[in-house]
Amino acid sequence: MNQLENYKYDPAKCSLAETLFSALCKQGELPADLSVVDFFKALEQPPEKTLGDYALPCFRFAKALKKNPNLVAEELKKELEASGNPWVAKVDLKGAFLNIFTDQKQVAKTLIPELISCHGFEVLKENEEHRTTKVMIEFSQPNTHKEFHVGHGRNVCLGDSLCRIFSYNGFNVTPVNYIGDEGAHIAKCLWGVENYKGEPLSDKVENKAEWLGQRYVEANNAIKDATDEEKAKIQASISTILRAIENKSGEYYETWVKTRQYCLDDFNRIYKWLDVHFDHFFYESEVSEASQEIVDEYMKKGLFKEDQGAIGVDMSDKKLGFFMARKSDGTTLYATKDLALAKVKFNDFDIDRSIYVVGSEQNFHFKQVFYALEKMGFKQAEKCYHLSYGMVVRPEGKMSSRAGNSFTFLQLITLVIEEIHTYLDKYKDEWDKARMEDTAHKLAVGAIKYGMLQADPNKEIVFDPKEWVSFEGNSGPYLMYSYARTQSILNKATEQDLEPKSDHLDLLTHESERELMRHLYDFNQTAIYACENYKPSTIANHLFFTCKAYNRFYTEVSVMKAETEELKGARLALLKAFANTLKTGLYLLGITPPERM
């Protein structure tokens, strides 16, 4: 197999690596562990585009030959210039660094046809190692009997985008959800429902999960405001409800089944609106028994030990304290259920990697869980990853469903659509209702998803609906508008019997064309980085800067009024390549842009 088989997404770099490796071989005998792949990986992008398209630091290679780095760099420069490599336009020497400028004509004739045909967006799927790796990505994980708030929205957007990015990189991906459908919060909610004095829950209530979330808040407030005697009575009632749910019998259990389904229906409405799909749903209620069995099993194996009535694992060797798997009252914890769920994932789904998209407040939890899985002997434990992300906050601070100041996701959708209609209202006499609704929906989804994804996952988001729906600046609508504008130009070209042509791409010599092509060329590398670092934000920001480069190109050169028919065809080809890349990048963020705006 060609050593660079998995790197052909960057043909320029592959070609340069082969030429440079061959040139270094002429300078002396190389160590056996030094290969052409080392040259590929050593070629980097300089910090400023004026320094070149690639830079090669020669220190490592000079050390291998026991020569002066500057002399090795000088010799490599001579060999590269004499090689006739079609990708090389110019080579500058800066001490032990080779700065390489690529030939713009070679870039154009290689890149643009690949992007127009869309083959360039399939190349990462050809990685054999990725194709045989099963990756399960668990995300969303809402609790039933509570509203779906904006924080859940960030989780869904991150998880869905991650699934798309991993699939784009060739991995075998299974998106899953883990619904929290049991526990004390649900018993509190059902107590709140039972003691609610207002209109009872019925089919007339549109957002039932939100209605149930309000009863949960009221139950919390009732406990907080109660006297000690009243508090004891409420807690006794909640315990009764909890036991009925666990025993799967009685009136409370029947109420739980019905209200649970109301919440699942509401969640599925949101997933459908967002165009988010899951291959499988796990439920907390399904792993309760298995979590008890795990404790018994690993007690017998000697891993879990008793400590002051509780059972767990001493993790002080990793500074993780005592991992409690079963409390002294005999009940398991959320962490124990995660162990039971992981066992199902590994054994029943035969996965190689397991990714959990969960907020940063669970960082310590997952360190303990992953270490417990490792000690339990699961080889996949080292391939478990917690994608931690910061909260979505309001300008005045953190939201909490317990405090009742959370902002529901449905409220966010309503706000964003209202903002978008202030822009779309000018088309109400031109567009029919179906087009108006479809465009508003796509813009709203794009605005929310981009707003959730463009920041680094580790950073908090202060959400501002007005900023998110802006058609200027780093926003989803700005990117979608850029795409719609390309479709408008391509449609006008078709009306004039013009079409993108790859015959004269060597005419694309303007600096704005070079800059746009560089961004398009780097798209796959950005997708790889986003996958390796679990950061959809890198794709979002790359698309933003690509759109800025496109707008510069559109401003500085004319497409439809180019000097010759050949140049029109070439520029339309570049525009088509940009449109396809932008649409693909938006898809990786879970965004479908309107074709017309």
PADO-63162 format. One record per residue (C-alpha): residue number from 1; y, x, z. Coordinates in steps of 0.25 Angstrom, whole numbers. Last residue first. Example, Ala and Ser with C-alpha at 12.3 -4.5 7.8 and 13.67 -1.06 7.14 Angstrom:
2
<r 2,<-4,55,29>> <r 1,<-18,49,31>> 
This chain:
597
<r 597,<137,-134,-2>> <r 596,<125,-133,-12>> <r 595,<111,-126,-10>> <r 594,<111,-130,5>> <r 593,<106,-118,13>> <r 592,<92,-118,20>> <r 591,<93,-111,33>> <r 590,<81,-106,41>> <r 589,<87,-92,44>> <r 588,<76,-86,34>> <r 587,<80,-97,24>> <r 586,<95,-92,25>> <r 585,<90,-79,21>> <r 584,<82,-85,9>> <r 583,<94,-93,5>> <r 582,<103,-80,6>> <r 581,<94,-72,-2>> <r 580,<92,-82,-13>> <r 579,<107,-84,-14>> <r 578,<110,-69,-14>> <r 577,<100,-67,-26>> <r 576,<106,-79,-33>> <r 575,<120,-72,-32>> <r 574,<114,-59,-37>> <r 573,<108,-66,-49>> <r 572,<121,-73,-51>> <r 571,<128,-60,-51>> <r 570,<118,-54,-61>> <r 569,<120,-66,-70>> <r 568,<135,-66,-70>> <r 567,<135,-51,-73>> <r 566,<126,-53,-85>> <r 565,<135,-65,-90>> <r 564,<147,-55,-89>> <r 563,<160,-54,-81>> <r 562,<156,-62,-69>> <r 561,<162,-76,-68>> <r 560,<150,-83,-62>> <r 559,<147,-72,-52>> <r 558,<161,-66,-49>> <r 557,<163,-54,-40>> <r 556,<170,-52,-28>> <r 555,<170,-65,-21>> <r 554,<155,-68,-24>> <r 553,<151,-54,-20>> <r 552,<159,-55,-7>> <r 551,<153,-69,-4>> <r 550,<139,-63,-7>> <r 549,<141,-51,3>> <r 548,<146,-61,14>> <r 547,<133,-69,11>> <r 546,<125,-57,13>> <r 545,<132,-54,26>> <r 544,<128,-68,31>> <r 543,<114,-67,26>> <r 542,<112,-54,33>> <r 541,<118,-61,46>> <r 540,<108,-72,45>> <r 539,<96,-62,42>> <r 538,<100,-53,54>> <r 537,<101,-66,63>> <r 536,<86,-69,60>> <r 535,<83,-59,70>> <r 534,<68,-57,74>> <r 533,<70,-41,73>> <r 532,<59,-39,63>> <r 531,<61,-52,55>> <r 530,<76,-50,54>> <r 529,<75,-36,50>> <r 528,<65,-40,39>> <r 527,<74,-51,34>> <r 526,<86,-41,34>> <r 525,<78,-32,25>> <r 524,<75,-43,16>> <r 523,<90,-47,15>> <r 522,<94,-32,12>> <r 521,<94,-33,-3>> <r 520,<103,-46,-2>> <r 519,<113,-39,6>> <r 518,<113,-27,-3>> <r 517,<114,-36,-15>> <r 516,<127,-42,-9>> <r 515,<133,-29,-7>> <r 514,<130,-24,-21>> <r 513,<136,-36,-27>> <r 512,<149,-35,-19>> <r 511,<149,-20,-24>> <r 510,<149,-25,-38>> <r 509,<138,-19,-47>> <r 508,<129,-31,-50>> <r 507,<128,-28,-65>> <r 506,<115,-21,-63>> <r 505,<110,-35,-61>> <r 504,<110,-37,-76>> <r 503,<97,-44,-79>> <r 502,<95,-52,-66>> <r 501,<101,-65,-70>> <r 500,<106,-76,-61>> <r 499,<109,-88,-70>> <r 498,<120,-94,-79>> <r 497,<119,-106,-87>> <r 496,<133,-111,-83>> <r 495,<127,-122,-74>> <r 494,<117,-112,-69>> <r 493,<129,-103,-64>> <r 492,<135,-115,-57>> <r 491,<122,-117,-50>> <r 490,<121,-102,-46>> <r 489,<136,-103,-41>> <r 488,<133,-115,-32>> <r 487,<120,-109,-27>> <r 486,<127,-97,-23>> <r 485,<138,-105,-15>> <r 484,<127,-113,-8>> <r 483,<121,-99,-3>> <r 482,<135,-95,3>> <r 481,<137,-109,9>> <r 480,<123,-107,16>> <r 479,<128,-93,22>> <r 478,<141,-99,27>> <r 477,<134,-111,32>> <r 476,<125,-103,41>> <r 475,<136,-95,47>> <r 474,<142,-81,48>> <r 473,<156,-84,43>> <r 472,<161,-96,35>> <r 471,<155,-109,32>> <r 470,<155,-113,47>> <r 469,<144,-121,52>> <r 468,<140,-111,63>> <r 467,<154,-109,67>> <r 466,<157,-123,70>> <r 465,<143,-125,77>> <r 464,<146,-114,87>> <r 463,<134,-109,94>> <r 462,<136,-97,104>> <r 461,<123,-90,101>> <r 460,<117,-80,110>> <r 459,<113,-66,105>> <r 458,<98,-61,104>> <r 457,<95,-69,91>> <r 456,<106,-61,84>> <r 455,<116,-72,79>> <r 454,<114,-78,65>> <r 453,<103,-86,69>> <r 452,<108,-98,77>> <r 451,<120,-100,68>> <r 450,<112,-98,56>> <r 449,<102,-109,60>> <r 448,<113,-119,64>> <r 447,<122,-117,52>> <r 446,<110,-117,42>> <r 445,<104,-130,49>> <r 444,<118,-137,48>> <r 443,<121,-132,33>> <r 442,<107,-137,29>> <r 441,<109,-150,36>> <r 440,<123,-152,30>> <r 439,<118,-149,16>> <r 438,<107,-159,17>> <r 437,<116,-170,23>> <r 436,<127,-168,12>> <r 435,<116,-167,1>> <r 434,<109,-180,6>> <r 433,<122,-187,8>> <r 432,<128,-185,-6>> <r 431,<138,-174,-9>> <r 430,<152,-175,-16>> <r 429,<159,-185,-6>> <r 428,<154,-179,6>> <r 427,<157,-164,1>> <r 426,<169,-162,10>> <r 425,<161,-167,22>> <r 424,<152,-155,21>> <r 423,<161,-146,30>> <r 422,<163,-155,41>> <r 421,<149,-159,39>> <r 420,<144,-146,43>> <r 419,<151,-147,57>> <r 418,<144,-160,59>> <r 417,<131,-154,55>> <r 416,<133,-143,65>> <r 415,<137,-152,77>> <r 414,<125,-161,74>> <r 413,<115,-150,73>> <r 412,<120,-144,86>> <r 411,<119,-157,93>> <r 410,<104,-158,88>> <r 409,<102,-144,94>> <r 408,<107,-148,108>> <r 407,<118,-141,115>> <r 406,<113,-138,129>> <r 405,<122,-142,141>> <r 404,<112,-150,148>> <r 403,<110,-140,160>> <r 402,<95,-140,158>> <r 401,<97,-140,143>> <r 400,<105,-127,144>> <r 399,<116,-121,136>> <r 398,<122,-107,138>> <r 397,<137,-105,137>> <r 396,<151,-112,134>> <r 395,<151,-108,120>> <r 394,<137,-114,118>> <r 393,<125,-105,119>> <r 392,<113,-103,110>> <r 391,<104,-93,117>> <r 390,<100,-79,114>> <r 389,<87,-76,107>> <r 388,<74,-69,110>> <r 387,<64,-68,99>> <r 386,<52,-65,108>> <r 385,<41,-57,101>> <r 384,<26,-56,102>> <r 383,<19,-45,94>> <r 382,<15,-37,106>> <r 381,<8,-49,112>> <r 380,<0,-51,99>> <r 379,<-11,-42,105>> <r 378,<-13,-53,116>> <r 377,<-20,-46,127>> <r 376,<-15,-54,139>> <r 375,<-7,-42,143>> <r 374,<1,-43,130>> <r 373,<2,-58,132>> <r 372,<8,-56,146>> <r 371,<18,-46,140>> <r 370,<22,-56,129>> <r 369,<24,-67,140>> <r 368,<32,-58,149>> <r 367,<42,-53,139>> <r 366,<43,-67,134>> <r 365,<48,-73,147>> <r 364,<57,-61,149>> <r 363,<65,-65,136>> <r 362,<64,-80,138>> <r 361,<79,-81,141>> <r 360,<81,-75,127>> <r 359,<77,-88,120>> <r 358,<64,-89,112>> <r 357,<59,-86,98>> <r 356,<45,-82,101>> <r 355,<38,-73,91>> <r 354,<23,-71,90>> <r 353,<16,-60,81>> <r 352,<2,-59,76>> <r 351,<-2,-73,77>> <r 350,<-17,-79,77>> <r 349,<-12,-93,78>> <r 348,<-23,-98,88>> <r 347,<-25,-85,96>> <r 346,<-11,-78,96>> <r 345,<-2,-91,96>> <r 344,<-11,-98,106>> <r 343,<-11,-86,115>> <r 342,<4,-86,114>> <r 341,<5,-100,118>> <r 340,<-3,-97,131>> <r 339,<6,-85,134>> <r 338,<18,-94,132>> <r 337,<12,-105,141>> <r 336,<11,-94,152>> <r 335,<26,-91,150>> <r 334,<30,-105,152>> <r 333,<23,-105,165>> <r 332,<10,-110,170>> <r 331,<7,-119,182>> <r 330,<-2,-116,194>> <r 329,<8,-118,205>> <r 328,<8,-103,207>> <r 327,<14,-101,193>> <r 326,<5,-97,181>> <r 325,<9,-86,171>> <r 324,<19,-78,179>> <r 323,<23,-65,173>> <r 322,<27,-56,184>> <r 321,<38,-46,181>> <r 320,<41,-42,167>> <r 319,<45,-27,170>> <r 318,<34,-23,160>> <r 317,<25,-17,171>> <r 316,<30,-29,180>> <r 315,<22,-38,171>> <r 314,<13,-44,182>> <r 313,<5,-56,176>> <r 312,<4,-70,180>> <r 311,<-1,-80,191>> <r 310,<7,-86,202>> <r 309,<2,-88,216>> <r 308,<9,-76,222>> <r 307,<4,-67,210>> <r 306,<-9,-70,203>> <r 305,<-13,-61,191>> <r 304,<-14,-64,176>> <r 303,<-20,-52,168>> <r 302,<-34,-53,176>> <r 301,<-42,-59,164>> <r 300,<-45,-71,173>> <r 299,<-30,-73,176>> <r 298,<-28,-71,161>> <r 297,<-37,-83,158>> <r 296,<-32,-92,169>> <r 295,<-17,-89,165>> <r 294,<-21,-92,151>> <r 293,<-28,-105,154>> <r 292,<-15,-110,161>> <r 291,<-7,-107,149>> <r 290,<-17,-114,140>> <r 289,<-15,-127,148>> <r 288,<0,-127,146>> <r 287,<-1,-122,131>> <r 286,<0,-136,125>> <r 285,<11,-141,133>> <r 284,<20,-129,129>> <r 283,<19,-134,114>> <r 282,<16,-126,102>> <r 281,<21,-131,88>> <r 280,<16,-124,75>> <r 279,<20,-121,61>> <r 278,<35,-123,65>> <r 277,<46,-127,55>> <r 276,<61,-127,56>> <r 275,<70,-134,45>> <r 274,<81,-136,55>> <r 273,<81,-151,54>> <r 272,<66,-151,55>> <r 271,<66,-142,67>> <r 270,<77,-152,73>> <r 269,<68,-164,70>> <r 268,<56,-157,76>> <r 267,<63,-155,89>> <r 266,<67,-169,90>> <r 265,<52,-174,87>> <r 264,<47,-163,98>> <r 263,<57,-169,108>> <r 262,<52,-184,105>> <r 261,<38,-179,106>> <r 260,<40,-173,120>> <r 259,<46,-186,124>> <r 258,<34,-194,120>> <r 257,<23,-184,126>> <r 256,<32,-182,139>> <r 255,<33,-197,141>> <r 254,<18,-199,140>> <r 253,<16,-187,150>> <r 252,<25,-194,159>> <r 251,<18,-207,158>> <r 250,<4,-201,161>> <r 249,<-5,-190,156>> <r 248,<-4,-176,150>> <r 247,<-7,-169,164>> <r 246,<4,-159,161>> <r 245,<14,-170,157>> <r 244,<10,-178,170>> <r 243,<12,-165,178>> <r 242,<26,-163,173>> <r 241,<30,-177,176>> <r 240,<25,-177,190>> <r 239,<32,-163,192>> <r 238,<45,-170,187>> <r 237,<43,-181,197>> <r 236,<41,-171,209>> <r 235,<54,-163,204>> <r 234,<62,-176,204>> <r 233,<57,-180,218>> <r 232,<60,-166,223>> <r 231,<74,-166,217>> <r 230,<77,-179,224>> <r 229,<73,-173,238>> <r 228,<81,-160,235>> <r 227,<93,-168,230>> <r 226,<95,-170,215>> <r 225,<106,-164,207>> <r 224,<98,-153,200>> <r 223,<86,-162,198>> <r 222,<94,-173,192>> <r 221,<102,-162,183>> <r 220,<88,-157,178>> <r 219,<83,-171,175>> <r 218,<96,-174,168>> <r 217,<95,-162,159>> <r 216,<80,-166,156>> <r 215,<85,-180,152>> <r 214,<95,-174,143>> <r 213,<84,-166,136>> <r 212,<76,-179,134>> <r 211,<88,-185,126>> <r 210,<89,-172,118>> <r 209,<74,-172,115>> <r 208,<76,-187,111>> <r 207,<87,-184,100>> <r 206,<88,-198,94>> <r 205,<86,-207,105>> <r 204,<83,-221,99>> <r 203,<68,-218,100>> <r 202,<69,-219,115>> <r 201,<72,-212,128>> <r 200,<77,-221,139>> <r 199,<92,-226,140>> <r 198,<98,-220,153>> <r 197,<93,-219,167>> <r 196,<84,-207,165>> <r 195,<74,-205,176>> <r 194,<62,-205,168>> <r 193,<68,-196,157>> <r 192,<73,-186,167>> <r 191,<59,-185,173>> <r 190,<55,-183,159>> <r 189,<65,-172,157>> <r 188,<61,-165,170>> <r 187,<46,-165,166>> <r 186,<50,-159,153>> <r 185,<58,-148,159>> <r 184,<46,-145,169>> <r 183,<37,-141,158>> <r 182,<31,-146,145>> <r 181,<35,-147,130>> <r 180,<40,-133,127>> <r 179,<38,-133,112>> <r 178,<33,-120,106>> <r 177,<36,-119,91>> <r 176,<29,-111,80>> <r 175,<33,-104,67>> <r 174,<21,-96,61>> <r 173,<24,-84,53>> <r 172,<16,-76,44>> <r 171,<25,-64,41>> <r 170,<31,-61,28>> <r 169,<45,-57,31>> <r 168,<50,-70,26>> <r 167,<40,-77,36>> <r 166,<46,-69,47>> <r 165,<60,-73,43>> <r 164,<57,-87,42>> <r 163,<50,-88,56>> <r 162,<62,-80,62>> <r 161,<71,-91,56>> <r 160,<64,-102,62>> <r 159,<63,-95,76>> <r 158,<78,-91,76>> <r 157,<82,-105,71>> <r 156,<73,-112,81>> <r 155,<78,-104,93>> <r 154,<92,-105,90>> <r 153,<91,-120,89>> <r 152,<83,-121,103>> <r 151,<96,-115,108>> <r 150,<104,-126,101>> <r 149,<96,-137,110>> <r 148,<84,-145,107>> <r 147,<84,-155,118>> <r 146,<74,-155,129>> <r 145,<62,-163,132>> <r 144,<54,-154,123>> <r 143,<57,-139,125>> <r 142,<60,-131,113>> <r 141,<52,-120,108>> <r 140,<60,-116,95>> <r 139,<52,-104,91>> <r 138,<38,-97,90>> <r 137,<36,-88,79>> <r 136,<22,-84,76>> <r 135,<20,-72,67>> <r 134,<7,-70,60>> <r 133,<6,-56,53>> <r 132,<-2,-55,40>> <r 131,<10,-57,31>> <r 130,<19,-47,39>> <r 129,<9,-36,37>> <r 128,<8,-39,22>> <r 127,<23,-39,19>> <r 126,<24,-47,6>> <r 125,<33,-57,13>> <r 124,<44,-48,13>> <r 123,<45,-48,-2>> <r 122,<47,-63,-3>> <r 121,<62,-64,-2>> <r 120,<64,-54,-14>> <r 119,<55,-63,-22>> <r 118,<66,-73,-22>> <r 117,<67,-72,-37>> <r 116,<82,-71,-36>> <r 115,<81,-61,-24>> <r 114,<71,-52,-31>> <r 113,<79,-52,-44>> <r 112,<92,-48,-36>> <r 111,<85,-36,-28>> <r 110,<79,-27,-39>> <r 109,<90,-28,-50>> <r 108,<101,-28,-40>> <r 107,<97,-17,-31>> <r 106,<94,-8,-43>> <r 105,<108,-11,-48>> <r 104,<114,-8,-35>> <r 103,<108,6,-34>> <r 102,<106,9,-19>> <r 101,<115,18,-11>> <r 100,<107,28,-2>> <r 99,<113,35,10>> <r 98,<104,47,13>> <r 97,<107,52,28>> <r 96,<104,66,33>> <r 95,<119,70,31>> <r 94,<125,58,23>> <r 93,<120,59,9>> <r 92,<123,49,-1>> <r 91,<113,43,-11>> <r 90,<118,34,-23>> <r 89,<112,24,-32>> <r 88,<97,24,-28>> <r 87,<89,12,-30>> <r 86,<84,17,-44>> <r 85,<77,29,-38>> <r 84,<80,40,-48>> <r 83,<74,51,-39>> <r 82,<85,61,-41>> <r 81,<95,54,-31>> <r 80,<84,52,-21>> <r 79,<79,66,-22>> <r 78,<93,72,-20>> <r 77,<96,63,-8>> <r 76,<82,66,-2>> <r 75,<86,81,-2>> <r 74,<99,78,5>> <r 73,<93,70,15>> <r 72,<82,81,18>> <r 71,<93,91,19>> <r 70,<101,82,29>> <r 69,<89,80,37>> <r 68,<86,95,39>> <r 67,<71,97,37>> <r 66,<58,96,46>> <r 65,<52,87,35>> <r 64,<49,76,45>> <r 63,<62,78,52>> <r 62,<70,77,38>> <r 61,<63,63,36>> <r 60,<67,58,50>> <r 59,<82,63,48>> <r 58,<84,58,34>> <r 57,<92,45,37>> <r 56,<91,37,24>> <r 55,<102,27,21>> <r 54,<101,15,12>> <r 53,<112,6,5>> <r 52,<123,16,6>> <r 51,<134,21,15>> <r 50,<144,11,10>> <r 49,<135,0,15>> <r 48,<138,4,30>> <r 47,<127,6,41>> <r 46,<117,12,31>> <r 45,<105,4,28>> <r 44,<92,12,31>> <r 43,<81,20,24>> <r 42,<72,25,35>> <r 41,<62,13,34>> <r 40,<60,16,19>> <r 39,<59,31,22>> <r 38,<49,29,33>> <r 37,<41,19,23>> <r 36,<40,31,13>> <r 35,<31,38,24>> <r 34,<32,48,35>> <r 33,<19,48,44>> <r 32,<12,59,36>> <r 31,<24,69,39>> <r 30,<31,73,26>> <r 29,<29,86,18>> <r 28,<42,92,12>> <r 27,<54,88,4>> <r 26,<47,81,-8>> <r 25,<41,71,2>> <r 24,<56,67,5>> <r 23,<59,63,-9>> <r 22,<46,54,-10>> <r 21,<51,48,3>> <r 20,<65,46,-2>> <r 19,<60,40,-15>> <r 18,<50,30,-8>> <r 17,<61,26,2>> <r 16,<71,24,-9>> <r 15,<62,15,-16>> <r 14,<58,7,-4>> <r 13,<72,6,1>> <r 12,<76,0,-13>> <r 11,<65,-10,-13>> <r 10,<68,-16,0>> <r 9,<59,-28,1>> <r 8,<48,-18,-3>> <r 7,<46,-14,11>> <r 6,<32,-19,14>> <r 5,<26,-11,2>> <r 4,<33,2,6>> <r 3,<20,9,10>> <r 2,<14,5,-3>> <r 1,<0,0,0>> 
